[in-house]
Amino acid sequence: MGWVRPKAVAAVLHAPPAGGAPAPAIPFAELLDTMPGGALWVDASGVVRYLNAAGAALLGVQAEEIVGRPYEVLAAAVFPDMLSYLRQSAIPLLLQGGRVPPERRLTLPDGRTVLVRQAALTHPGSGRGVVVTFMDVTALVQAELKARAAADEVERAFGLTLPNSKVEAKLKASPEYRDRYDPVTGRARVLEVIPDGTYRHVINGLRILADLNALGVFQLVGFDKDTLVQAFIFHDVGKEQPVLTEGQEFVPRETFEPSPLHAVRSADWARAYYGISEAVEQIIRYHHTPEAELPATFPSALRPMWRLFQVVDGLSAAVTRRDAVIRELRLEGTRLWVWEDNPDPRYRQRYALALYSGQRTALEAGAAHLGG
């Protein structure tokens, strides 16, 4: 199909059906005019051959004044000056056979933000051309900025709970890694390095504790908010992480220190330098220990809080390292309902945990993700 001419409303797309009968004519230009976003076609010589109604309205131009003229005429409505056009416009580069990202955001001279997608097309007889679609995402960008500002404010507020700059510096110096594990080879590959990942993990855990507080968990007998907050702040202060780079392959068991070791170190340091209570120390010391392996000396009265800590630790690790989403966090009596939606299907889980007895009921298939 060649480039659609501006007034060629009769331009149609024919696609003979399997039976061989002629397909009904589809008024392609009219179809594009129903789009809520903009659509632009520029031919091989850089001339605008089509601009739909929504695109003209978004850019504040009249389509009949743009179609049939060089793209630079329209560019004046997109870029604040010629220098910006030369630096940012993808269309000239695509027409010359260059490559550009398929999607990006541009800020119009009036401050609005548009999401632009563009691709080069080649058609026999028409040569190389570029098709562009674009839409106004200003409201979305403003919502993102507002959400980011709110998140930063919450992070600063939670950061105030840290006892001093040494603890903050230690947590921020400990990286975490997003990785993809291959169960066949037993190896994993680093997808992303999070330089201050342990700090992020602690902040995310404190957010989850705040959600649990709103649910009324700390109104239950045997649960103390301050104890769990302190435990979460210090639980990884003794963590020693390897230095890995993006794309690096590794064997997890050979690369990372066994979790119980940093749990013991964190408990020792927190008790020695920050005077934490015995309850906080016990939770930290055994937060990577399976319940069946807890020592006989572990206080039975601490088990409900210890169970809740493991839930929060696992959820925070999933959010921090795997971009997981907590779909549900609900309290019914003394049973906590949890739904973790994880991009990695191995860690998706939905379950109900009886906080006092420890009985856990899986509500759908999914591996446990307790630990971080």
BELFEN-V913181 format. One record per residue. N is the residue number from 1. NEAR is the number of other C-alpha atoms within 10 Angstrom. D_LAST is the distance of its C-alpha to the last C-alpha in whole Angstrom. Layout:
BEGIN
n:N near:NEAR d_last:D_LAST
n:N near:NEAR d_last:D_LAST
END
This chain:
BEGIN
n:1 near:12 d_last:55
n:2 near:13 d_last:57
n:3 near:19 d_last:56
n:4 near:18 d_last:57
n:5 near:17 d_last:60
n:6 near:18 d_last:60
n:7 near:12 d_last:62
n:8 near:12 d_last:62
n:9 near:13 d_last:61
n:10 near:14 d_last:63
n:11 near:19 d_last:60
n:12 near:16 d_last:59
n:13 near:14 d_last:56
n:14 near:12 d_last:58
n:15 near:13 d_last:56
n:16 near:11 d_last:58
n:17 near:10 d_last:57
n:18 near:8 d_last:57
n:19 near:7 d_last:61
n:20 near:8 d_last:62
n:21 near:9 d_last:63
n:22 near:11 d_last:63
n:23 near:13 d_last:60
n:24 near:12 d_last:60
n:25 near:12 d_last:60
n:26 near:14 d_last:57
n:27 near:14 d_last:57
n:28 near:15 d_last:55
n:29 near:21 d_last:55
n:30 near:16 d_last:55
n:31 near:11 d_last:52
n:32 near:18 d_last:50
n:33 near:16 d_last:52
n:34 near:12 d_last:50
n:35 near:15 d_last:47
n:36 near:15 d_last:45
n:37 near:20 d_last:44
n:38 near:24 d_last:46
n:39 near:23 d_last:47
n:40 near:19 d_last:49
n:41 near:25 d_last:51
n:42 near:27 d_last:52
n:43 near:25 d_last:55
n:44 near:20 d_last:55
n:45 near:14 d_last:57
n:46 near:19 d_last:55
n:47 near:18 d_last:57
n:48 near:26 d_last:55
n:49 near:21 d_last:56
n:50 near:24 d_last:54
n:51 near:28 d_last:53
n:52 near:25 d_last:52
n:53 near:20 d_last:53
n:54 near:20 d_last:49
n:55 near:23 d_last:49
n:56 near:21 d_last:52
n:57 near:13 d_last:51
n:58 near:17 d_last:48
n:59 near:20 d_last:49
n:60 near:11 d_last:52
n:61 near:15 d_last:55
n:62 near:15 d_last:58
n:63 near:20 d_last:57
n:64 near:13 d_last:61
n:65 near:11 d_last:61
n:66 near:20 d_last:58
n:67 near:23 d_last:58
n:68 near:17 d_last:61
n:69 near:15 d_last:60
n:70 near:16 d_last:58
n:71 near:20 d_last:54
n:72 near:18 d_last:54
n:73 near:14 d_last:56
n:74 near:20 d_last:53
n:75 near:16 d_last:51
n:76 near:15 d_last:52
n:77 near:17 d_last:51
n:78 near:20 d_last:47
n:79 near:21 d_last:47
n:80 near:14 d_last:49
n:81 near:12 d_last:51
n:82 near:12 d_last:52
n:83 near:10 d_last:50
n:84 near:12 d_last:46
n:85 near:17 d_last:48
n:86 near:12 d_last:48
n:87 near:9 d_last:45
n:88 near:13 d_last:43
n:89 near:17 d_last:45
n:90 near:19 d_last:44
n:91 near:22 d_last:47
n:92 near:20 d_last:49
n:93 near:14 d_last:47
n:94 near:19 d_last:46
n:95 near:22 d_last:50
n:96 near:12 d_last:50
n:97 near:12 d_last:48
n:98 near:11 d_last:45
n:99 near:12 d_last:41
n:100 near:15 d_last:39
n:101 near:9 d_last:36
n:102 near:12 d_last:37
n:103 near:13 d_last:35
n:104 near:12 d_last:35
n:105 near:15 d_last:36
n:106 near:18 d_last:39
n:107 near:15 d_last:40
n:108 near:16 d_last:44
n:109 near:14 d_last:47
n:110 near:11 d_last:46
n:111 near:9 d_last:43
n:112 near:15 d_last:42
n:113 near:19 d_last:39
n:114 near:23 d_last:39
n:115 near:16 d_last:37
n:116 near:18 d_last:39
n:117 near:16 d_last:39
n:118 near:21 d_last:42
n:119 near:18 d_last:43
n:120 near:23 d_last:46
n:121 near:17 d_last:48
n:122 near:15 d_last:51
n:123 near:11 d_last:54
n:124 near:8 d_last:57
n:125 near:8 d_last:60
n:126 near:14 d_last:58
n:127 near:14 d_last:56
n:128 near:19 d_last:53
n:129 near:27 d_last:51
n:130 near:22 d_last:48
n:131 near:17 d_last:47
n:132 near:19 d_last:45
n:133 near:20 d_last:43
n:134 near:22 d_last:42
n:135 near:19 d_last:41
n:136 near:22 d_last:40
n:137 near:16 d_last:37
n:138 near:15 d_last:38
n:139 near:11 d_last:36
n:140 near:11 d_last:33
n:141 near:15 d_last:33
n:142 near:13 d_last:34
n:143 near:12 d_last:31
n:144 near:12 d_last:28
n:145 near:12 d_last:29
n:146 near:12 d_last:30
n:147 near:12 d_last:26
n:148 near:12 d_last:25
n:149 near:12 d_last:27
n:150 near:12 d_last:26
n:151 near:12 d_last:22
n:152 near:12 d_last:23
n:153 near:12 d_last:25
n:154 near:13 d_last:22
n:155 near:16 d_last:19
n:156 near:12 d_last:22
n:157 near:12 d_last:23
n:158 near:16 d_last:19
n:159 near:17 d_last:19
n:160 near:10 d_last:22
n:161 near:13 d_last:20
n:162 near:17 d_last:19
n:163 near:13 d_last:21
n:164 near:10 d_last:23
n:165 near:9 d_last:23
n:166 near:11 d_last:21
n:167 near:16 d_last:18
n:168 near:18 d_last:18
n:169 near:13 d_last:19
n:170 near:16 d_last:16
n:171 near:24 d_last:14
n:172 near:16 d_last:16
n:173 near:16 d_last:16
n:174 near:22 d_last:13
n:175 near:20 d_last:12
n:176 near:24 d_last:10
n:177 near:23 d_last:11
n:178 near:19 d_last:12
n:179 near:19 d_last:14
n:180 near:15 d_last:16
n:181 near:17 d_last:16
n:182 near:11 d_last:20
n:183 near:8 d_last:20
n:184 near:6 d_last:23
n:185 near:8 d_last:23
n:186 near:11 d_last:19
n:187 near:15 d_last:19
n:188 near:18 d_last:17
n:189 near:20 d_last:18
n:190 near:17 d_last:17
n:191 near:15 d_last:18
n:192 near:17 d_last:17
n:193 near:18 d_last:16
n:194 near:17 d_last:14
n:195 near:16 d_last:16
n:196 near:17 d_last:14
n:197 near:21 d_last:11
n:198 near:27 d_last:9
n:199 near:26 d_last:12
n:200 near:23 d_last:12
n:201 near:26 d_last:8
n:202 near:27 d_last:10
n:203 near:24 d_last:13
n:204 near:22 d_last:12
n:205 near:25 d_last:10
n:206 near:24 d_last:14
n:207 near:17 d_last:15
n:208 near:19 d_last:14
n:209 near:22 d_last:15
n:210 near:16 d_last:19
n:211 near:14 d_last:19
n:212 near:19 d_last:19
n:213 near:14 d_last:21
n:214 near:11 d_last:23
n:215 near:15 d_last:23
n:216 near:14 d_last:24
n:217 near:25 d_last:22
n:218 near:17 d_last:22
n:219 near:12 d_last:26
n:220 near:11 d_last:25
n:221 near:11 d_last:26
n:222 near:13 d_last:24
n:223 near:18 d_last:21
n:224 near:14 d_last:21
n:225 near:16 d_last:20
n:226 near:11 d_last:20
n:227 near:17 d_last:19
n:228 near:22 d_last:15
n:229 near:20 d_last:16
n:230 near:20 d_last:16
n:231 near:26 d_last:13
n:232 near:24 d_last:11
n:233 near:24 d_last:13
n:234 near:26 d_last:13
n:235 near:28 d_last:10
n:236 near:26 d_last:9
n:237 near:25 d_last:12
n:238 near:20 d_last:13
n:239 near:20 d_last:11
n:240 near:17 d_last:13
n:241 near:16 d_last:12
n:242 near:12 d_last:15
n:243 near:13 d_last:17
n:244 near:17 d_last:18
n:245 near:13 d_last:20
n:246 near:13 d_last:20
n:247 near:13 d_last:22
n:248 near:12 d_last:21
n:249 near:16 d_last:20
n:250 near:17 d_last:18
n:251 near:14 d_last:17
n:252 near:14 d_last:14
n:253 near:10 d_last:15
n:254 near:9 d_last:17
n:255 near:12 d_last:15
n:256 near:13 d_last:12
n:257 near:14 d_last:12
n:258 near:13 d_last:11
n:259 near:17 d_last:8
n:260 near:15 d_last:11
n:261 near:15 d_last:13
n:262 near:21 d_last:11
n:263 near:25 d_last:10
n:264 near:22 d_last:14
n:265 near:19 d_last:15
n:266 near:22 d_last:13
n:267 near:26 d_last:15
n:268 near:17 d_last:18
n:269 near:17 d_last:18
n:270 near:25 d_last:18
n:271 near:16 d_last:21
n:272 near:10 d_last:23
n:273 near:8 d_last:23
n:274 near:11 d_last:22
n:275 near:11 d_last:24
n:276 near:18 d_last:21
n:277 near:13 d_last:22
n:278 near:12 d_last:22
n:279 near:18 d_last:20
n:280 near:25 d_last:17
n:281 near:25 d_last:17
n:282 near:19 d_last:17
n:283 near:27 d_last:14
n:284 near:30 d_last:12
n:285 near:21 d_last:14
n:286 near:23 d_last:13
n:287 near:27 d_last:9
n:288 near:21 d_last:8
n:289 near:17 d_last:12
n:290 near:11 d_last:13
n:291 near:13 d_last:16
n:292 near:6 d_last:19
n:293 near:8 d_last:18
n:294 near:14 d_last:18
n:295 near:10 d_last:21
n:296 near:7 d_last:24
n:297 near:7 d_last:24
n:298 near:13 d_last:21
n:299 near:12 d_last:23
n:300 near:9 d_last:23
n:301 near:13 d_last:23
n:302 near:16 d_last:20
n:303 near:20 d_last:19
n:304 near:18 d_last:19
n:305 near:22 d_last:17
n:306 near:24 d_last:14
n:307 near:22 d_last:14
n:308 near:22 d_last:14
n:309 near:23 d_last:11
n:310 near:21 d_last:9
n:311 near:21 d_last:10
n:312 near:24 d_last:9
n:313 near:25 d_last:6
n:314 near:20 d_last:6
n:315 near:27 d_last:8
n:316 near:29 d_last:8
n:317 near:25 d_last:5
n:318 near:28 d_last:8
n:319 near:19 d_last:10
n:320 near:24 d_last:9
n:321 near:21 d_last:9
n:322 near:17 d_last:11
n:323 near:15 d_last:14
n:324 near:19 d_last:13
n:325 near:16 d_last:16
n:326 near:17 d_last:16
n:327 near:12 d_last:19
n:328 near:14 d_last:20
n:329 near:16 d_last:19
n:330 near:17 d_last:22
n:331 near:17 d_last:23
n:332 near:12 d_last:26
n:333 near:11 d_last:27
n:334 near:15 d_last:24
n:335 near:18 d_last:23
n:336 near:21 d_last:20
n:337 near:19 d_last:20
n:338 near:21 d_last:17
n:339 near:19 d_last:17
n:340 near:23 d_last:15
n:341 near:20 d_last:17
n:342 near:20 d_last:15
n:343 near:13 d_last:17
n:344 near:13 d_last:16
n:345 near:11 d_last:18
n:346 near:12 d_last:16
n:347 near:19 d_last:13
n:348 near:20 d_last:16
n:349 near:19 d_last:16
n:350 near:22 d_last:18
n:351 near:18 d_last:19
n:352 near:20 d_last:20
n:353 near:20 d_last:19
n:354 near:19 d_last:21
n:355 near:20 d_last:20
n:356 near:17 d_last:23
n:357 near:12 d_last:23
n:358 near:15 d_last:20
n:359 near:10 d_last:21
n:360 near:14 d_last:19
n:361 near:12 d_last:22
n:362 near:15 d_last:21
n:363 near:13 d_last:23
n:364 near:11 d_last:22
n:365 near:13 d_last:21
n:366 near:17 d_last:18
n:367 near:13 d_last:15
n:368 near:16 d_last:12
n:369 near:18 d_last:9
n:370 near:20 d_last:7
n:371 near:18 d_last:4
n:372 near:22 d_last:0
END
